[in-house]
Amino acid sequence: MTNDNAQHRAAWAALAAGGLVGLFIGLEALDPQFIFGTGGKWIRPENDYNAYLVAWHYYVTDAWRFPLFSLPMMGYPEGGSVLFNDALPLTAVATRLIYRLTGAVVNPFGWWVLVAYIVQGVAAARVMQATGVRSLVAAVCAAALAVVSTSFVTRMGHTALATHALLLWAIALHFSSLRERRPHALEWTLLLAITLLVNAYLFVMVFAVAAATLCALLLRGDAHARDVGKAAVGVTSVVALGLVAGYGLVFTNPSTMKSEGFGRYSWNLATLLVPPDGVAGFLRGMTRDATHGQYEGEAFIGTGALLLLGLAALSPRRILAAMKRYWVFAALLAACALYAASNRIYAGSILVASFELPGPLLNLGNYFRATGRFIWPLAYSLTLLPLACLFRWWPRPAAVLVAAVAAWLQIAEAMPAIRYRRAQTTVASADLIDEPRLTAWLAAHDRVWQYPSWDCGGLVGRDRRWPSDDSNRELQLQRAAARAGKPMNSVYMSRALKNCPAEKAWLSHASLEDGVLYIFGPSAVAESEALTALQQSNACTTLSWATICSLSPLVVSR
């Protein structure tokens, strides 16, 4: 019993050490005001950060609804959802409860990013334990490798999607389940439920690992009909949670759950093991993004991890034996990599293979069009599992030394990117809409109507680029409306719900309603006689980027 207690304490100490590694690196990468949500980037964010805040502001002060994350004010009349803005449903509920109890509006996103660093370290340490490595040094080095990995560090602009610890937790739980010869059905259900309320891409990856685990246990004879029943109950519970949350759209309106881009936002085969700067100058200029979308699959495992992988490769028989033992997991990694590469497979600038997909398969692929993200299971496996092999196959002193060198190489290589992230979390972008004036206008109106809305072309139509001042101006408009609690028909979401033909039909009877603030794009005004007539009336004022109209007087000067 004493020995069991000591091992238990040592296991918790290793997890805590992994968390501390994540904490230290997170504090180095994030500005304190960014963490607290009170300053820095949050004063005036850009790009996706705006989208997160829009959905969150609408949700926190809204009434409880069904589905739980429905937002009828955001993107009316169709409405929107927290789910499709990556606005962290899990923290949205928590901060709404805080608002209901205290009246305080607490921005959760900076805190979540810091927690993502911490749990990334914890989960990496757990992967070591799950593979049978009980070493504090291994836990610390695993945390260092994972917390500064390219896949993780470059995702800080995608707050929910950056919660890669959920994927690492799944990998750890896979090996724990197989080593202990039991499914851990309750823990899998908990992990799937949490992941569902964080990000849909991560949920699919975690679900795939869960399915592979159950399959491997069944094939080994370590799971039986009773375990399948427990798994079915768990999946049913998660499906029910998804329906309550609002994922029922996949059944009632599946077209809104898809987007275009399959084959573009993919993984380039050369980027997994080749450093961005090449090797000793060799391959320095290699193309890493052949489709102008393969940044989604940028997942170089790091020089430290590459060192460990090379050393593990010196024992090919052991590697083949491990792959044979865990062949279901290996097959899953291969399938994820194939999907990540999509139907246009590039190695650098070379198109290795290209094949057309039938319409139904292409439509299915567009549900998760950024296929490059599915390289993460393989990237993390190649980052952490060689470290586990090192500690299992080598003498302990040699393993400790090599692991320390690998961790140092990984951190040193990542420091410029970490410093860049720190700078990015410190600086606010420019005010592109004259916030004080617009806020005053919003306060005097009940809702906002923009034509065309974001999904239907936006203020600059086909000329809008991403990212740009034009796109960020519209996002700032959306955030201002959300902060004021005013319904707005225009919203940027990862999945478009807007009915553009119905919106265009509004032009046939374009007129101003009392209590509505109208925002018209310059090109839309130039192309419409009705909007041109409105622009020339006393109800409108023309700005450099839009025409603003209202039946209420608009004060132009401050």
C-alpha positions as CSV (number, residue, x, y, z in Angstrom):
1,M,0.0,0.0,0.0
2,T,2.8,2.4,0.8
3,N,4.5,1.7,-2.5
4,D,1.1,2.4,-4.3
5,N,0.7,5.7,-2.5
6,A,4.2,6.7,-3.5
7,Q,3.6,5.9,-7.1
8,H,0.3,7.8,-7.0
9,R,2.0,10.9,-5.6
10,A,4.8,10.6,-8.1
11,A,2.2,10.4,-10.9
12,W,0.4,13.5,-9.7
13,A,3.8,15.3,-9.3
14,A,4.6,14.5,-12.9
15,L,1.3,15.9,-14.1
16,A,1.8,19.0,-12.0
17,A,5.3,19.5,-13.4
18,G,3.9,19.3,-16.9
19,G,1.4,21.9,-16.0
20,L,4.0,24.2,-14.6
21,V,6.0,24.0,-17.8
22,G,2.8,25.1,-19.7
23,L,2.2,27.9,-17.2
24,F,5.8,29.3,-17.5
25,I,5.7,29.2,-21.3
26,G,2.2,30.6,-21.3
27,L,3.2,33.6,-19.1
28,E,6.1,34.2,-21.5
29,A,3.8,34.1,-24.5
30,L,0.9,36.2,-23.3
31,D,0.6,39.8,-22.1
32,P,-1.0,39.9,-18.6
33,Q,-3.7,42.3,-19.8
34,F,-4.5,39.8,-22.6
35,I,-4.9,37.1,-20.0
36,F,-7.2,39.2,-17.8
37,G,-9.2,40.2,-20.9
38,T,-9.0,43.9,-20.0
39,G,-6.4,45.4,-22.3
40,G,-3.9,44.7,-25.0
41,K,-5.4,42.8,-27.9
42,W,-8.9,42.9,-26.4
43,I,-9.2,46.7,-26.6
44,R,-9.6,46.4,-30.3
45,P,-8.9,42.9,-31.7
46,E,-8.9,41.9,-35.3
47,N,-9.9,39.0,-37.5
48,D,-11.3,35.9,-35.7
49,Y,-10.9,37.5,-32.2
50,N,-13.7,39.9,-33.2
51,A,-16.0,37.0,-34.2
52,Y,-15.5,35.3,-30.9
53,L,-16.3,38.4,-29.0
54,V,-19.4,39.1,-31.1
55,A,-21.1,35.8,-30.3
56,W,-19.9,36.0,-26.6
57,H,-21.3,39.5,-26.1
58,Y,-24.7,38.5,-27.6
59,Y,-24.8,35.3,-25.5
60,V,-23.8,36.5,-22.1
61,T,-26.6,39.1,-21.8
62,D,-29.3,37.1,-23.7
63,A,-32.1,35.0,-22.3
64,W,-31.8,31.2,-22.0
65,R,-33.0,29.5,-25.1
66,F,-33.3,26.2,-26.9
67,P,-31.1,25.2,-28.5
68,L,-28.8,26.4,-25.8
69,F,-26.4,28.3,-27.9
70,S,-28.9,29.9,-30.3
71,L,-28.5,33.6,-30.9
72,P,-31.5,35.1,-32.8
73,M,-30.1,38.6,-32.5
74,M,-26.9,37.8,-34.2
75,G,-27.4,37.7,-37.9
76,Y,-31.2,38.1,-37.8
77,P,-33.6,37.1,-39.3
78,E,-31.9,33.7,-39.7
79,G,-30.0,34.0,-36.4
80,G,-26.7,32.6,-35.4
81,S,-25.0,30.4,-32.9
82,V,-22.1,30.4,-30.4
83,L,-21.1,27.1,-31.9
84,F,-20.3,28.5,-35.4
85,N,-18.3,31.4,-34.1
86,D,-15.8,29.3,-32.1
87,A,-16.9,31.4,-29.1
88,L,-16.1,28.6,-26.6
89,P,-19.6,27.3,-25.6
90,L,-18.2,25.9,-22.4
91,T,-17.0,29.3,-21.1
92,A,-19.9,31.1,-22.6
93,V,-22.2,29.2,-20.2
94,A,-19.9,29.8,-17.3
95,T,-19.6,33.6,-17.9
96,R,-23.3,33.9,-18.5
97,L,-23.9,32.4,-15.0
98,I,-21.4,34.8,-13.6
99,Y,-23.2,37.7,-15.2
100,R,-26.6,36.4,-13.9
101,L,-25.2,36.1,-10.4
102,T,-23.0,39.2,-10.1
103,G,-23.7,41.5,-13.1
104,A,-20.0,41.2,-14.1
105,V,-19.1,40.7,-17.7
106,V,-15.9,38.6,-17.6
107,N,-14.0,38.1,-20.9
108,P,-13.0,34.3,-20.7
109,F,-10.8,34.1,-23.8
110,G,-7.5,35.3,-22.4
111,W,-7.9,33.0,-19.4
112,W,-8.8,30.1,-21.6
113,V,-5.6,30.6,-23.7
114,L,-3.5,30.5,-20.6
115,V,-5.3,27.4,-19.3
116,A,-4.7,25.9,-22.8
117,Y,-1.0,26.2,-22.2
118,I,-1.2,24.7,-18.8
119,V,-3.4,21.7,-19.7
120,Q,-1.3,21.1,-22.8
121,G,1.7,20.4,-20.5
122,V,-0.5,18.2,-18.2
123,A,-1.8,16.2,-21.1
124,A,1.6,15.7,-22.6
125,A,2.9,14.4,-19.3
126,R,-0.1,12.1,-19.1
127,V,0.8,10.6,-22.5
128,M,4.1,9.6,-21.0
129,Q,2.4,7.9,-18.1
130,A,-0.1,6.1,-20.4
131,T,2.8,4.6,-22.4
132,G,4.3,3.2,-19.2
133,V,6.9,5.9,-18.6
134,R,7.0,7.0,-15.0
135,S,9.6,9.7,-15.0
136,L,9.4,13.3,-13.8
137,V,12.1,14.2,-16.4
138,A,10.1,12.6,-19.2
139,A,7.0,14.4,-18.1
140,V,8.7,17.8,-18.1
141,C,10.4,17.2,-21.5
142,A,7.1,15.9,-23.0
143,A,5.4,19.1,-21.8
144,A,8.1,21.3,-23.3
145,L,7.9,19.5,-26.6
146,A,4.2,19.8,-26.8
147,V,3.7,23.3,-25.5
148,V,6.1,24.9,-28.0
149,S,5.1,22.7,-30.9
150,T,4.2,24.4,-34.2
151,S,0.7,22.9,-34.2
152,F,0.0,24.5,-30.9
153,V,1.8,27.8,-30.9
154,T,0.5,29.0,-34.2
155,R,-3.1,28.3,-33.2
156,M,-3.4,31.1,-30.6
157,G,-5.5,33.1,-33.0
158,H,-8.1,30.3,-32.9
159,T,-8.9,30.3,-29.2
160,A,-11.1,27.2,-29.1
161,L,-9.2,25.3,-31.7
162,A,-6.0,25.8,-29.8
163,T,-7.2,23.4,-27.0
164,H,-5.1,20.6,-28.3
165,A,-4.8,19.2,-24.8
166,L,-8.1,17.5,-25.5
167,L,-6.5,15.6,-28.4
168,L,-3.5,14.7,-26.2
169,W,-5.9,13.5,-23.5
170,A,-7.5,11.2,-26.1
171,I,-4.1,9.8,-27.1
172,A,-3.2,9.2,-23.5
173,L,-6.6,7.6,-22.8
174,H,-6.1,5.3,-25.8
175,F,-2.9,3.9,-24.5
176,S,-4.2,3.7,-20.9
177,S,-7.2,1.8,-22.1
178,L,-5.1,-0.7,-24.0
179,R,-2.5,-1.1,-21.3
180,E,-5.1,-1.6,-18.6
181,R,-7.3,-3.7,-20.9
182,R,-10.5,-1.8,-20.1
183,P,-12.5,0.9,-22.1
184,H,-12.7,3.7,-19.5
185,A,-16.2,4.4,-20.9
186,L,-17.1,7.1,-18.3
187,E,-13.9,9.1,-19.0
188,W,-14.3,8.9,-22.7
189,T,-17.8,10.2,-22.4
190,L,-16.6,13.1,-20.3
191,L,-13.9,13.9,-22.7
192,L,-16.2,13.8,-25.7
193,A,-18.8,16.0,-24.0
194,I,-16.2,18.6,-23.1
195,T,-14.7,18.6,-26.6
196,L,-18.1,18.9,-28.2
197,L,-18.5,22.2,-26.2
198,V,-15.1,23.5,-27.3
199,N,-14.6,22.8,-31.0
200,A,-16.1,20.6,-33.7
201,Y,-12.8,19.8,-35.4
202,L,-11.3,18.6,-32.2
203,F,-14.4,16.6,-31.4
204,V,-14.2,14.6,-34.6
205,M,-10.5,13.8,-34.0
206,V,-11.2,12.8,-30.4
207,F,-14.2,10.7,-31.4
208,A,-12.0,8.9,-34.0
209,V,-9.5,8.0,-31.3
210,A,-12.3,6.8,-29.0
211,A,-13.7,4.6,-31.8
212,A,-10.2,3.2,-32.6
213,T,-9.7,2.4,-28.9
214,L,-13.0,0.5,-28.6
215,C,-12.2,-1.3,-31.9
216,A,-8.7,-2.3,-30.7
217,L,-10.1,-3.6,-27.3
218,L,-12.7,-5.7,-29.1
219,L,-10.1,-7.2,-31.5
220,R,-7.9,-8.0,-28.5
221,G,-10.7,-9.6,-26.6
222,D,-10.5,-7.0,-23.8
223,A,-13.9,-5.5,-24.4
224,H,-17.3,-7.3,-24.6
225,A,-20.9,-6.7,-25.3
226,R,-21.4,-5.0,-21.9
227,D,-18.6,-2.5,-22.8
228,V,-20.2,-1.8,-26.2
229,G,-23.4,-1.1,-24.4
230,K,-21.7,1.4,-22.1
231,A,-20.1,3.0,-25.1
232,A,-23.4,3.3,-26.8
233,V,-24.9,5.0,-23.7
234,G,-22.0,7.4,-23.7
235,V,-22.4,8.3,-27.4
236,T,-26.1,8.7,-27.0
237,S,-25.5,11.1,-24.1
238,V,-23.1,13.1,-26.2
239,V,-25.5,13.2,-29.1
240,A,-28.2,14.4,-26.8
241,L,-25.9,17.2,-25.6
242,G,-25.1,18.1,-29.2
243,L,-28.8,18.5,-29.9
244,V,-29.4,20.6,-26.9
245,A,-26.4,22.7,-27.8
246,G,-27.6,23.3,-31.4
247,Y,-25.8,20.8,-33.6
248,G,-29.1,19.5,-34.7
249,L,-28.7,21.7,-37.8
250,V,-26.6,18.8,-39.3
251,F,-30.0,17.0,-39.6
252,T,-32.5,19.8,-40.2
253,N,-30.4,22.1,-42.5
254,P,-27.2,20.3,-43.4
255,S,-26.2,22.7,-46.2
256,T,-25.5,25.4,-43.5
257,M,-22.9,23.1,-41.9
258,K,-20.7,23.0,-45.0
259,S,-18.4,25.5,-46.6
260,E,-16.1,25.4,-49.6
261,G,-12.4,24.8,-49.6
262,F,-11.8,21.1,-49.5
263,G,-8.5,20.4,-51.3
264,R,-7.2,23.9,-50.6
265,Y,-6.9,24.1,-46.8
266,S,-4.9,20.9,-46.7
267,W,-1.6,19.5,-45.4
268,N,1.6,19.6,-47.5
269,L,3.6,16.4,-46.9
270,A,6.9,18.2,-46.8
271,T,6.0,20.3,-43.8
272,L,5.8,17.7,-41.1
273,L,9.5,16.8,-40.8
274,V,11.3,19.6,-42.7
275,P,12.0,22.8,-40.7
276,P,10.8,26.1,-42.2
277,D,14.4,27.2,-42.6
278,G,15.5,23.9,-44.0
279,V,18.4,21.8,-42.8
280,A,21.8,23.5,-42.8
281,G,20.5,25.7,-45.6
282,F,19.2,22.7,-47.6
283,L,15.5,23.0,-48.6
284,R,15.4,26.5,-47.1
285,G,13.3,27.8,-50.0
286,M,11.0,24.8,-50.2
287,T,7.3,25.6,-50.9
288,R,5.2,24.9,-47.8
289,D,1.9,26.3,-49.0
290,A,1.2,25.2,-52.6
291,T,-2.5,26.0,-52.5
292,H,-2.6,29.3,-50.5
293,G,-4.4,27.4,-47.8
294,Q,-1.9,24.8,-46.6
295,Y,-1.0,27.0,-43.6
296,E,-3.9,25.0,-42.0
297,G,-1.6,21.9,-42.1
298,E,1.6,23.5,-41.0
299,A,2.7,21.1,-38.3
300,F,6.5,20.8,-38.2
301,I,7.2,18.6,-35.1
302,G,10.3,20.6,-34.1
303,T,14.0,20.0,-34.1
304,G,14.0,18.4,-30.7
305,A,11.2,16.0,-31.6
306,L,12.9,15.3,-34.9
307,L,16.1,14.3,-33.0
308,L,14.1,11.9,-30.8
309,L,12.3,10.5,-33.9
310,G,15.7,9.9,-35.6
311,L,17.1,8.1,-32.6
312,A,14.0,5.9,-32.2
313,A,14.4,5.0,-35.9
314,L,17.7,3.4,-35.0
315,S,15.6,0.5,-33.5
316,P,13.4,-0.5,-36.5
317,R,12.5,-3.9,-35.1
318,R,11.1,-2.4,-32.0
319,I,9.2,0.2,-33.9
320,L,7.7,-2.4,-36.2
321,A,6.8,-4.5,-33.1
322,A,5.1,-1.4,-31.5
323,M,3.2,-0.6,-34.7
324,K,2.0,-4.2,-34.9
325,R,0.8,-4.1,-31.3
326,Y,-0.9,-0.8,-31.9
327,W,-1.9,-1.3,-35.5
328,V,-5.4,0.1,-35.1
329,F,-3.9,3.4,-33.8
330,A,-1.3,3.5,-36.6
331,A,-4.1,2.9,-39.1
332,L,-6.0,5.8,-37.6
333,L,-3.0,8.1,-37.9
334,A,-2.6,7.1,-41.5
335,A,-6.2,7.8,-42.3
336,C,-6.1,11.2,-40.6
337,A,-2.9,12.0,-42.6
338,L,-4.6,11.0,-45.8
339,Y,-7.6,13.1,-45.1
340,A,-5.3,16.0,-44.1
341,A,-3.6,15.8,-47.5
342,S,-7.1,15.8,-49.2
343,N,-7.5,14.8,-52.9
344,R,-4.7,17.1,-54.1
345,I,-1.6,15.8,-52.4
346,Y,1.5,18.1,-52.5
347,A,5.1,17.6,-51.4
348,G,6.5,21.1,-51.5
349,S,5.5,22.5,-54.9
350,I,5.1,19.1,-56.5
351,L,1.6,17.7,-57.0
352,V,2.2,14.1,-56.1
353,A,-1.3,12.9,-56.7
354,S,-4.7,14.4,-57.7
355,F,-8.0,12.7,-58.1
356,E,-11.6,13.9,-58.4
357,L,-14.1,13.0,-55.8
358,P,-17.8,12.1,-56.5
359,G,-20.1,15.0,-55.5
360,P,-21.5,13.3,-52.4
361,L,-17.9,12.6,-51.1
362,L,-16.9,16.2,-51.9
363,N,-19.9,17.5,-50.0
364,L,-19.1,15.3,-47.1
365,G,-15.5,16.6,-47.1
366,N,-16.6,20.2,-47.0
367,Y,-18.2,19.7,-43.6
368,F,-14.6,19.9,-42.3
369,R,-13.0,21.7,-45.2
370,A,-9.8,22.6,-43.4
371,T,-8.5,19.1,-43.7
372,G,-4.9,20.1,-42.9
373,R,-5.8,20.2,-39.2
374,F,-6.2,16.4,-39.2
375,I,-2.5,16.0,-39.4
376,W,-2.4,17.0,-35.7
377,P,-2.9,13.4,-34.3
378,L,0.1,12.2,-36.3
379,A,2.2,15.3,-35.5
380,Y,1.7,14.9,-31.8
381,S,2.3,11.1,-31.9
382,L,5.6,11.7,-33.7
383,T,6.5,14.4,-31.1
384,L,5.7,12.4,-27.9
385,L,5.9,8.7,-28.6
386,P,9.6,8.7,-29.6
387,L,10.3,10.2,-26.2
388,A,8.4,7.4,-24.6
389,C,10.4,4.9,-26.6
390,L,13.6,6.6,-25.5
391,F,12.8,6.1,-21.9
392,R,11.6,2.5,-22.4
393,W,14.5,1.3,-24.6
394,W,17.6,3.3,-23.4
395,P,19.5,3.3,-20.1
396,R,17.9,6.0,-17.8
397,P,21.0,8.4,-17.7
398,A,21.3,8.4,-21.5
399,A,17.6,8.9,-21.9
400,V,17.5,11.8,-19.5
401,L,20.4,13.5,-21.2
402,V,19.0,13.2,-24.7
403,A,15.5,14.2,-23.6
404,A,16.9,17.4,-22.0
405,V,18.8,18.2,-25.2
406,A,15.7,17.7,-27.3
407,A,13.6,19.9,-25.0
408,W,16.2,22.6,-25.1
409,L,16.4,22.5,-28.9
410,Q,12.6,22.6,-29.1
411,I,12.2,25.6,-26.8
412,A,15.1,27.6,-28.3
413,E,13.7,27.1,-31.8
414,A,10.2,28.2,-30.7
415,M,11.3,31.3,-28.8
416,P,11.0,33.8,-31.7
417,A,7.4,32.6,-32.4
418,I,6.6,32.9,-28.7
419,R,7.9,36.4,-28.5
420,Y,5.9,37.2,-31.6
421,R,2.8,35.9,-30.0
422,R,3.5,38.1,-26.9
423,A,3.8,41.2,-29.1
424,Q,0.6,40.3,-30.8
425,T,-1.3,40.0,-27.6
426,T,-0.1,43.4,-26.5
427,V,-1.1,45.6,-29.4
428,A,-4.6,46.8,-30.2
429,S,-5.6,47.5,-33.9
430,A,-6.7,50.8,-35.2
431,D,-10.2,52.2,-34.8
432,L,-11.7,51.8,-38.3
433,I,-15.3,52.9,-37.5
434,D,-15.0,55.8,-35.1
435,E,-16.2,53.8,-32.1
436,P,-17.4,56.6,-29.9
437,R,-19.7,58.1,-32.6
438,L,-21.0,54.7,-33.7
439,T,-21.7,53.6,-30.1
440,A,-23.8,56.8,-29.7
441,W,-25.7,56.0,-32.9
442,L,-26.3,52.4,-31.7
443,A,-27.6,53.6,-28.4
444,A,-30.3,55.6,-30.2
445,H,-31.6,52.6,-32.2
446,D,-33.2,49.2,-31.6
447,R,-31.3,47.2,-34.3
448,V,-28.9,47.4,-37.2
449,W,-29.4,46.5,-40.9
450,Q,-26.3,46.3,-43.1
451,Y,-26.6,45.8,-46.8
452,P,-25.1,43.7,-48.2
453,S,-24.4,41.7,-45.0
454,W,-21.1,39.9,-44.4
455,D,-22.1,36.6,-46.0
456,C,-23.7,38.3,-49.0
457,G,-20.6,40.3,-50.0
458,G,-20.2,42.9,-47.3
459,L,-19.6,46.6,-47.6
460,V,-17.0,46.3,-50.3
461,G,-18.4,43.3,-52.1
462,R,-16.1,41.1,-54.1
463,D,-13.1,43.4,-53.4
464,R,-13.0,42.4,-49.7
465,R,-9.8,40.7,-48.7
466,W,-8.9,38.7,-45.6
467,P,-7.4,39.9,-43.5
468,S,-7.6,43.6,-44.3
469,D,-8.9,46.9,-43.0
470,D,-12.1,46.3,-45.0
471,S,-12.8,43.0,-43.3
472,N,-11.8,44.2,-39.9
473,R,-14.0,47.3,-40.2
474,E,-17.0,45.1,-40.7
475,L,-16.0,43.0,-37.8
476,Q,-15.6,46.1,-35.6
477,L,-19.2,47.1,-36.6
478,Q,-20.4,43.7,-35.5
479,R,-18.6,43.8,-32.2
480,A,-19.9,47.3,-31.5
481,A,-23.5,46.1,-32.1
482,A,-23.0,43.0,-29.9
483,R,-21.5,45.1,-27.1
484,A,-24.5,47.4,-27.3
485,G,-26.9,44.4,-27.3
486,K,-28.4,45.5,-30.6
487,P,-29.6,42.9,-33.1
488,M,-27.6,43.0,-36.4
489,N,-28.3,41.1,-39.6
490,S,-24.6,41.0,-40.6
491,V,-22.3,38.5,-38.9
492,Y,-19.1,36.6,-39.7
493,M,-19.4,32.9,-38.8
494,S,-17.5,29.8,-39.7
495,R,-20.7,28.4,-41.2
496,A,-22.9,30.8,-43.2
497,L,-26.6,30.7,-42.3
498,K,-27.6,33.8,-44.3
499,N,-30.3,33.6,-47.0
500,C,-28.7,36.0,-49.5
501,P,-31.5,35.9,-52.1
502,A,-34.1,36.9,-49.4
503,E,-31.8,39.7,-48.3
504,K,-31.4,40.9,-51.9
505,A,-35.2,40.9,-52.3
506,W,-35.3,43.7,-49.7
507,L,-34.1,46.1,-52.3
508,S,-37.4,45.9,-54.2
509,H,-39.1,47.6,-51.3
510,A,-36.1,49.4,-49.7
511,S,-37.3,52.0,-47.1
512,L,-36.3,53.1,-43.7
513,E,-38.0,51.9,-40.5
514,D,-38.1,53.8,-37.2
515,G,-35.5,52.6,-34.7
516,V,-33.2,50.9,-37.3
517,L,-29.7,52.1,-38.1
518,Y,-28.9,51.3,-41.7
519,I,-25.4,50.8,-43.1
520,F,-25.0,50.5,-46.9
521,G,-21.9,49.6,-48.8
522,P,-20.7,52.1,-51.4
523,S,-20.9,49.7,-54.3
524,A,-24.4,48.6,-53.3
525,V,-25.5,52.3,-53.3
526,A,-23.9,52.9,-56.7
527,E,-25.7,49.9,-58.2
528,S,-29.2,50.6,-56.7
529,E,-31.5,53.5,-57.6
530,A,-33.4,53.0,-54.4
531,L,-30.3,53.2,-52.2
532,T,-29.0,56.2,-54.3
533,A,-32.2,58.0,-53.6
534,L,-31.9,57.3,-49.9
535,Q,-28.3,58.4,-49.8
536,Q,-29.3,61.8,-51.3
537,S,-32.0,62.3,-48.7
538,N,-31.7,64.1,-45.3
539,A,-31.9,60.8,-43.5
540,C,-28.4,59.6,-44.6
541,T,-24.9,60.7,-44.1
542,T,-22.1,59.5,-46.3
543,L,-18.8,58.3,-44.8
544,S,-15.7,57.2,-46.6
545,W,-16.5,53.6,-46.2
546,A,-20.4,53.5,-46.0
547,T,-23.6,55.4,-46.1
548,I,-25.4,55.5,-42.7
549,C,-29.1,56.1,-42.7
550,S,-31.8,56.6,-40.0
551,L,-35.1,58.2,-39.4
552,S,-33.6,59.6,-36.2
553,P,-31.1,62.5,-36.5
554,L,-27.5,61.4,-36.9
555,V,-25.0,63.5,-35.2
556,V,-21.9,63.5,-37.4
557,S,-19.5,65.5,-35.3
558,R,-18.3,64.6,-31.8
